[in-house]
Amino acid sequence: MTNIQELEGMLVKAHKSGNQKHAKVLHDEIMRIESFEANAAQTTGQPEVHDPVGDGNFQGGFMGSVVQGGRDVIDSGAQMLSHAMPEGVTNQMNKWNNQLADSTGLVGRIPEGGIDEKIRQDEATFQQARADAGRSGIDAGRIVGNVGATLPLVSAKALQLGAKGVGLAGNVLRGGGQGVITGGAQPVLEGDFGEGKLDQLKTGAMFGAGGGAAAPLVSRIISPKSSPEAQLLLKEGVKPTAGQLLGGFLGRAEDKMMSMPIVGDAIRHGRIKAQEEFNRAGYKRALKGMDVDVDDIPLGKAGIGQIKKILSTEYDDLLGKMTFKTDTKFFDEMDAIRKESAKLGGREDKSFNSLLDELYTRGKSNTLSGKDYKKIEAKLYDKAKSFKGSTDPYQKDLGKILEDTIETFKGSMRRHNPDQAVRYDQVNKNFANYVRLSGATKSTASQAEGFTPSQLAMGVKGADKSVRKDDFSGNRALMSDLSDAGVNTLNSKIPDSGTASRLLLGGGTLAGGTQMAATAPYIPYIAAAAGIGSAPYVLGGRQLAAALLAKRPKGAKEFAREISKTVPVIGASSGIALN
């Protein structure tokens, strides 16, 4: 005995083949069986249960919609071909098709009215199947099928590269082109073919262009892109807020959100913490290789003073284990420096030679303790600093010569203390970093306030000893990578603590007593929403965002790029479906 599922399947086939007589017989039989089952259910007191998706109504289900969406592209091609050919040719092809259908049953018959009518009949059958399955509204499955079938058409290299490198305008242009193709790949289901197709092309172009504009945002959500500067900060232990990391539209949106109650305070808190971490990233460079927890060092001038004390103690301990000796290389280098000094002439050359005679005796192999060497180095540093700060160009040159002298002394110290040379170089580099931090802190407004990236940049510039500050200008100066990353990613100033949320929730005068009274019933809901919005900035939210950006899933970038290509097609298909 044939069951109702088999009959429904036969009914669908009859509709597709255009055999309306057979279809009517099948429909009547199905209605008879369903009426019988309904009466039986009433007799037994059990409700009628009918699951068209589960009992064989594939066409009415989601996957049936996906298949229909893919078929739309084929139907559209056939429809456009039929309208492009002369009427006589179209009629003859329809005649041959029907002969093949009658003799083999391999293809469906084309009714009177041609391809247009066949598409309308199939659409009616499909919509009835959806209704029988209890499905209505936007057909997501059909859109999926449309997109899947259309993508090969819109993935042409020419279309993808035609607007490459021209920013938003290029994305809009490319998306509009994809939308036109998507519109062309939809069959016209009613009305005049020419008018209907033109409307589809216009709708596809409009929604495709909108999708093209949105594609970069979708791509960045899937695979966020942060700048090299932001990546450097993450490696240094600085965790900027999401807006600071991503910049662009998201950065501007975060800036505006800072005026919001609760959320604004959370963002402000996150940015303050990032500033603190930035300061301690500088501390780490000044204390590299040393067993010191920088989190225990306070911000501001007190912290810089503590770093200086730590470095001085380390240097004294190191020098206690080292001995300074002169050698042939030392004297050769000093002879070359004396020749440079002689070019200055006058009192500058005299001052230089007097200082050297005071520090060591030429031609004699001098041996000094680390403690005595430190006195010489300190005096050279003091004199170099004094002359470098002069407005007299000759004295400035003398300051540079004294700096060369210091390096010559250091070189001899390294050669004669190989076991301590690495530690010696590290302490000297740490001290150089400290000098830049000290310069940054000099301009802070408060004793307890840390430095900003801009202030660190000024400290780096001030310590640059190259001619015309070329190292600073060329991003080669010590610690300039950190300062530049901070300037380009973080705030130009330390954010204040903010008061918006306290005004909102404290029952104060945010907008007057009357407005506060009117707002009061909604405060719990506002607070809850604001709390959710604050999550990325507190309680590990910054850490999570940093971790996601630092270690994105493998293939995320490629996946985001491919998904972004589909956004215009999805937009165009959805727009046409809703039109």
SULZI-V373051 format. One record per residue. N is the residue number from 1. PSI is psi as a letter, one per 30 degrees, with the letter a starting at -180 (999 if undefined). NEAR is the number of other ideal C-beta (glycine too) atoms within 12 Angstrom. D_CENTER is the distance of its C-alpha to the mean C-alpha in whole Angstrom. Layout:
N/PSI/NEAR/D_CENTER ; N/PSI/NEAR/D_CENTER
//
This chain:
1/k/7/63 ; 2/k/14/60 ; 3/l/16/57 ; 4/e/28/55 ; 5/e/22/52 ; 6/e/18/54 ; 7/e/28/55 ; 8/e/35/52 ; 9/e/23/50 ; 10/e/24/54 ; 11/e/33/53 ; 12/e/32/50 ; 13/e/22/51 ; 14/e/27/54 ; 15/e/33/52 ; 16/e/32/50 ; 17/f/31/53 ; 18/g/29/54 ; 19/i/24/57 ; 20/e/20/58 ; 21/e/14/61 ; 22/e/22/60 ; 23/e/28/57 ; 24/e/15/59 ; 25/e/17/61 ; 26/e/27/58 ; 27/e/25/57 ; 28/e/16/60 ; 29/e/24/61 ; 30/e/32/57 ; 31/e/18/58 ; 32/e/16/61 ; 33/e/24/60 ; 34/e/25/57 ; 35/e/16/60 ; 36/e/16/62 ; 37/e/22/59 ; 38/e/18/59 ; 39/e/14/62 ; 40/e/16/62 ; 41/e/16/60 ; 42/e/13/62 ; 43/e/11/65 ; 44/f/11/63 ; 45/g/8/61 ; 46/k/12/58 ; 47/k/11/55 ; 48/k/17/54 ; 49/k/13/51 ; 50/j/23/49 ; 51/i/16/46 ; 52/f/28/46 ; 53/e/24/42 ; 54/f/14/44 ; 55/g/24/47 ; 56/f/26/46 ; 57/i/33/45 ; 58/e/26/42 ; 59/e/36/41 ; 60/f/34/41 ; 61/a/27/38 ; 62/e/24/34 ; 63/e/22/35 ; 64/e/32/38 ; 65/e/35/35 ; 66/e/24/33 ; 67/e/27/36 ; 68/e/39/37 ; 69/e/38/34 ; 70/e/27/34 ; 71/f/30/38 ; 72/e/41/37 ; 73/e/33/35 ; 74/e/25/39 ; 75/e/32/41 ; 76/e/37/39 ; 77/e/22/40 ; 78/e/30/44 ; 79/e/36/44 ; 80/e/28/43 ; 81/e/20/45 ; 82/e/30/48 ; 83/f/24/48 ; 84/f/16/47 ; 85/l/18/51 ; 86/k/12/54 ; 87/e/13/56 ; 88/e/10/58 ; 89/e/16/56 ; 90/e/24/54 ; 91/e/19/57 ; 92/e/17/58 ; 93/e/22/55 ; 94/e/31/55 ; 95/e/18/59 ; 96/e/17/58 ; 97/e/27/55 ; 98/e/25/57 ; 99/e/17/60 ; 100/e/18/57 ; 101/e/23/56 ; 102/e/18/60 ; 103/e/12/61 ; 104/f/13/58 ; 105/g/18/56 ; 106/f/13/53 ; 107/l/21/52 ; 108/l/31/52 ; 109/k/36/54 ; 110/j/34/53 ; 111/l/25/55 ; 112/k/17/57 ; 113/f/18/54 ; 114/a/30/52 ; 115/e/35/49 ; 116/e/32/48 ; 117/e/25/50 ; 118/e/33/49 ; 119/e/36/45 ; 120/e/27/46 ; 121/e/30/49 ; 122/e/34/46 ; 123/e/29/43 ; 124/e/21/46 ; 125/e/32/47 ; 126/e/37/43 ; 127/e/24/43 ; 128/e/25/46 ; 129/e/34/44 ; 130/e/30/41 ; 131/e/18/43 ; 132/e/30/46 ; 133/g/29/43 ; 134/g/16/42 ; 135/k/27/39 ; 136/l/13/38 ; 137/a/14/35 ; 138/k/17/32 ; 139/i/33/32 ; 140/e/22/29 ; 141/e/32/31 ; 142/e/39/32 ; 143/e/34/29 ; 144/e/29/27 ; 145/e/32/30 ; 146/e/45/30 ; 147/e/41/26 ; 148/e/29/27 ; 149/f/30/30 ; 150/f/40/29 ; 151/e/31/26 ; 152/f/19/28 ; 153/e/28/29 ; 154/f/41/26 ; 155/g/22/25 ; 156/k/17/27 ; 157/e/10/26 ; 158/e/14/27 ; 159/e/29/25 ; 160/e/26/22 ; 161/f/15/23 ; 162/e/21/25 ; 163/g/24/22 ; 164/k/15/20 ; 165/g/13/19 ; 166/g/14/20 ; 167/b/15/17 ; 168/e/21/17 ; 169/e/17/21 ; 170/e/23/20 ; 171/e/34/18 ; 172/e/29/21 ; 173/e/27/23 ; 174/e/39/22 ; 175/e/43/22 ; 176/e/37/25 ; 177/e/34/27 ; 178/e/46/25 ; 179/e/44/27 ; 180/e/34/30 ; 181/e/36/30 ; 182/e/50/29 ; 183/e/44/32 ; 184/f/35/34 ; 185/g/41/34 ; 186/k/47/35 ; 187/k/38/39 ; 188/j/33/41 ; 189/f/31/42 ; 190/l/16/45 ; 191/a/14/46 ; 192/k/13/47 ; 193/e/28/45 ; 194/e/16/44 ; 195/e/13/43 ; 196/e/28/41 ; 197/e/28/39 ; 198/e/18/39 ; 199/e/24/37 ; 200/e/39/35 ; 201/e/31/34 ; 202/e/24/33 ; 203/e/30/31 ; 204/e/43/29 ; 205/e/32/28 ; 206/e/29/27 ; 207/e/36/25 ; 208/e/46/24 ; 209/e/34/23 ; 210/e/28/21 ; 211/e/39/19 ; 212/e/45/18 ; 213/e/28/17 ; 214/f/26/15 ; 215/e/37/13 ; 216/e/32/10 ; 217/e/26/9 ; 218/e/27/10 ; 219/e/27/9 ; 220/f/28/5 ; 221/e/22/7 ; 222/e/25/8 ; 223/i/26/6 ; 224/k/33/2 ; 225/k/24/3 ; 226/l/34/5 ; 227/l/24/8 ; 228/e/17/11 ; 229/e/29/13 ; 230/e/35/10 ; 231/e/25/11 ; 232/e/29/15 ; 233/e/39/15 ; 234/e/31/14 ; 235/f/21/16 ; 236/g/33/19 ; 237/g/27/18 ; 238/k/38/17 ; 239/i/38/14 ; 240/l/49/13 ; 241/l/47/12 ; 242/e/39/9 ; 243/e/35/9 ; 244/e/47/10 ; 245/e/41/7 ; 246/f/32/5 ; 247/a/26/8 ; 248/b/23/9 ; 249/e/19/11 ; 250/e/26/9 ; 251/e/29/11 ; 252/e/14/14 ; 253/e/22/14 ; 254/e/33/14 ; 255/e/22/17 ; 256/e/15/19 ; 257/f/30/19 ; 258/f/33/20 ; 259/f/20/23 ; 260/k/26/24 ; 261/k/32/26 ; 262/d/34/25 ; 263/e/36/21 ; 264/e/32/21 ; 265/e/33/23 ; 266/e/36/21 ; 267/e/41/18 ; 268/e/34/20 ; 269/e/28/21 ; 270/e/42/18 ; 271/e/43/18 ; 272/e/32/21 ; 273/e/34/21 ; 274/e/42/18 ; 275/e/40/21 ; 276/e/34/23 ; 277/e/35/21 ; 278/e/46/21 ; 279/e/45/24 ; 280/f/33/25 ; 281/e/39/23 ; 282/e/49/25 ; 283/e/45/28 ; 284/e/29/27 ; 285/e/35/28 ; 286/f/43/31 ; 287/g/35/32 ; 288/k/30/31 ; 289/g/22/33 ; 290/k/28/35 ; 291/i/10/35 ; 292/k/23/34 ; 293/j/13/32 ; 294/f/30/30 ; 295/f/17/29 ; 296/f/15/33 ; 297/k/30/33 ; 298/l/23/33 ; 299/l/35/30 ; 300/a/30/32 ; 301/e/26/35 ; 302/e/19/37 ; 303/e/35/34 ; 304/e/38/35 ; 305/e/20/38 ; 306/e/27/38 ; 307/e/39/36 ; 308/e/26/39 ; 309/e/19/41 ; 310/e/30/39 ; 311/e/34/39 ; 312/e/20/43 ; 313/e/18/44 ; 314/e/30/42 ; 315/e/31/44 ; 316/e/20/47 ; 317/e/20/47 ; 318/e/32/46 ; 319/f/31/48 ; 320/f/18/51 ; 321/g/21/51 ; 322/l/33/51 ; 323/k/24/53 ; 324/k/34/53 ; 325/k/27/56 ; 326/l/31/56 ; 327/a/22/57 ; 328/e/14/57 ; 329/e/18/54 ; 330/e/32/53 ; 331/e/23/57 ; 332/e/17/56 ; 333/e/24/52 ; 334/e/35/54 ; 335/e/19/57 ; 336/e/18/54 ; 337/e/32/53 ; 338/e/25/56 ; 339/e/17/56 ; 340/e/24/53 ; 341/e/32/55 ; 342/f/18/58 ; 343/f/17/57 ; 344/e/28/56 ; 345/a/16/59 ; 346/a/17/61 ; 347/f/16/60 ; 348/e/29/57 ; 349/e/24/58 ; 350/e/18/61 ; 351/e/27/58 ; 352/e/37/56 ; 353/e/26/59 ; 354/e/14/61 ; 355/e/29/58 ; 356/e/31/58 ; 357/e/16/61 ; 358/e/16/61 ; 359/e/29/58 ; 360/l/30/59 ; 361/k/15/63 ; 362/k/18/62 ; 363/f/13/64 ; 364/k/14/64 ; 365/j/17/62 ; 366/k/25/60 ; 367/k/20/59 ; 368/k/27/57 ; 369/l/20/56 ; 370/e/26/52 ; 371/e/20/53 ; 372/e/23/55 ; 373/e/35/52 ; 374/e/27/50 ; 375/e/20/53 ; 376/e/32/53 ; 377/e/33/49 ; 378/e/22/49 ; 379/e/23/51 ; 380/e/34/50 ; 381/e/26/46 ; 382/e/18/48 ; 383/e/31/50 ; 384/e/30/47 ; 385/e/24/45 ; 386/e/19/48 ; 387/e/31/49 ; 388/f/27/45 ; 389/f/16/45 ; 390/l/20/48 ; 391/f/10/48 ; 392/k/18/51 ; 393/e/14/49 ; 394/e/23/52 ; 395/e/26/51 ; 396/e/23/47 ; 397/e/27/48 ; 398/e/38/50 ; 399/e/32/47 ; 400/e/29/45 ; 401/e/36/48 ; 402/e/38/48 ; 403/e/26/45 ; 404/e/26/46 ; 405/e/37/49 ; 406/e/34/47 ; 407/e/25/45 ; 408/e/34/48 ; 409/e/41/49 ; 410/e/33/46 ; 411/e/27/46 ; 412/e/35/50 ; 413/e/39/49 ; 414/e/27/46 ; 415/e/24/49 ; 416/g/27/51 ; 417/i/27/49 ; 418/e/14/47 ; 419/f/14/47 ; 420/g/26/45 ; 421/e/21/43 ; 422/e/16/40 ; 423/e/25/40 ; 424/e/35/41 ; 425/e/22/39 ; 426/e/24/36 ; 427/e/35/38 ; 428/e/33/38 ; 429/e/24/34 ; 430/e/34/34 ; 431/e/33/36 ; 432/e/29/35 ; 433/e/39/31 ; 434/e/39/33 ; 435/e/33/35 ; 436/e/39/31 ; 437/e/48/30 ; 438/e/34/34 ; 439/e/30/34 ; 440/e/41/30 ; 441/f/38/32 ; 442/f/21/35 ; 443/g/23/34 ; 444/k/30/32 ; 445/f/17/34 ; 446/k/15/35 ; 447/e/16/36 ; 448/g/18/34 ; 449/k/27/31 ; 450/l/41/28 ; 451/l/45/27 ; 452/l/33/24 ; 453/e/40/22 ; 454/e/25/24 ; 455/e/37/27 ; 456/e/47/26 ; 457/e/36/26 ; 458/e/29/29 ; 459/e/38/31 ; 460/e/41/29 ; 461/e/30/31 ; 462/e/28/34 ; 463/f/31/34 ; 464/j/29/34 ; 465/g/30/37 ; 466/l/19/37 ; 467/k/13/39 ; 468/g/11/37 ; 469/h/20/34 ; 470/e/15/33 ; 471/e/20/31 ; 472/e/29/29 ; 473/e/17/28 ; 474/g/15/27 ; 475/h/24/25 ; 476/f/17/27 ; 477/l/31/29 ; 478/k/33/29 ; 479/g/45/26 ; 480/f/34/24 ; 481/e/32/21 ; 482/e/41/20 ; 483/e/43/22 ; 484/e/29/19 ; 485/e/35/16 ; 486/e/42/17 ; 487/e/31/18 ; 488/f/29/15 ; 489/e/39/13 ; 490/a/47/16 ; 491/l/32/18 ; 492/f/19/21 ; 493/l/21/24 ; 494/k/30/24 ; 495/k/29/23 ; 496/l/18/27 ; 497/f/15/27 ; 498/l/26/27 ; 499/g/19/30 ; 500/e/27/29 ; 501/e/30/29 ; 502/e/17/32 ; 503/e/23/34 ; 504/e/30/33 ; 505/f/24/34 ; 506/g/15/37 ; 507/g/15/39 ; 508/b/18/39 ; 509/h/15/39 ; 510/e/24/36 ; 511/h/15/37 ; 512/l/12/41 ; 513/e/13/43 ; 514/e/11/43 ; 515/e/17/40 ; 516/e/20/39 ; 517/e/15/42 ; 518/e/13/40 ; 519/f/23/37 ; 520/e/18/38 ; 521/f/10/38 ; 522/f/17/35 ; 523/e/24/33 ; 524/e/14/33 ; 525/e/13/31 ; 526/e/23/29 ; 527/e/21/28 ; 528/e/16/27 ; 529/e/17/24 ; 530/e/28/23 ; 531/e/24/23 ; 532/e/18/21 ; 533/f/27/19 ; 534/f/30/19 ; 535/e/23/18 ; 536/f/32/15 ; 537/f/41/16 ; 538/l/27/20 ; 539/h/16/21 ; 540/g/15/19 ; 541/e/27/16 ; 542/e/36/14 ; 543/e/26/15 ; 544/e/21/14 ; 545/e/32/10 ; 546/e/35/11 ; 547/e/17/12 ; 548/e/24/10 ; 549/e/32/7 ; 550/e/24/10 ; 551/i/15/12 ; 552/k/22/10 ; 553/k/16/13 ; 554/k/9/15 ; 555/f/13/15 ; 556/e/21/11 ; 557/e/18/10 ; 558/e/16/14 ; 559/e/19/14 ; 560/e/25/11 ; 561/e/21/13 ; 562/e/21/16 ; 563/e/28/15 ; 564/f/32/14 ; 565/f/34/17 ; 566/f/36/19 ; 567/e/39/18 ; 568/e/47/21 ; 569/e/49/23 ; 570/e/37/23 ; 571/e/41/23 ; 572/e/45/26 ; 573/e/46/28 ; 574/e/33/27 ; 575/e/33/28 ; 576/e/43/31 ; 577/e/32/32 ; 578/f/17/32 ; 579/999/19/34
//
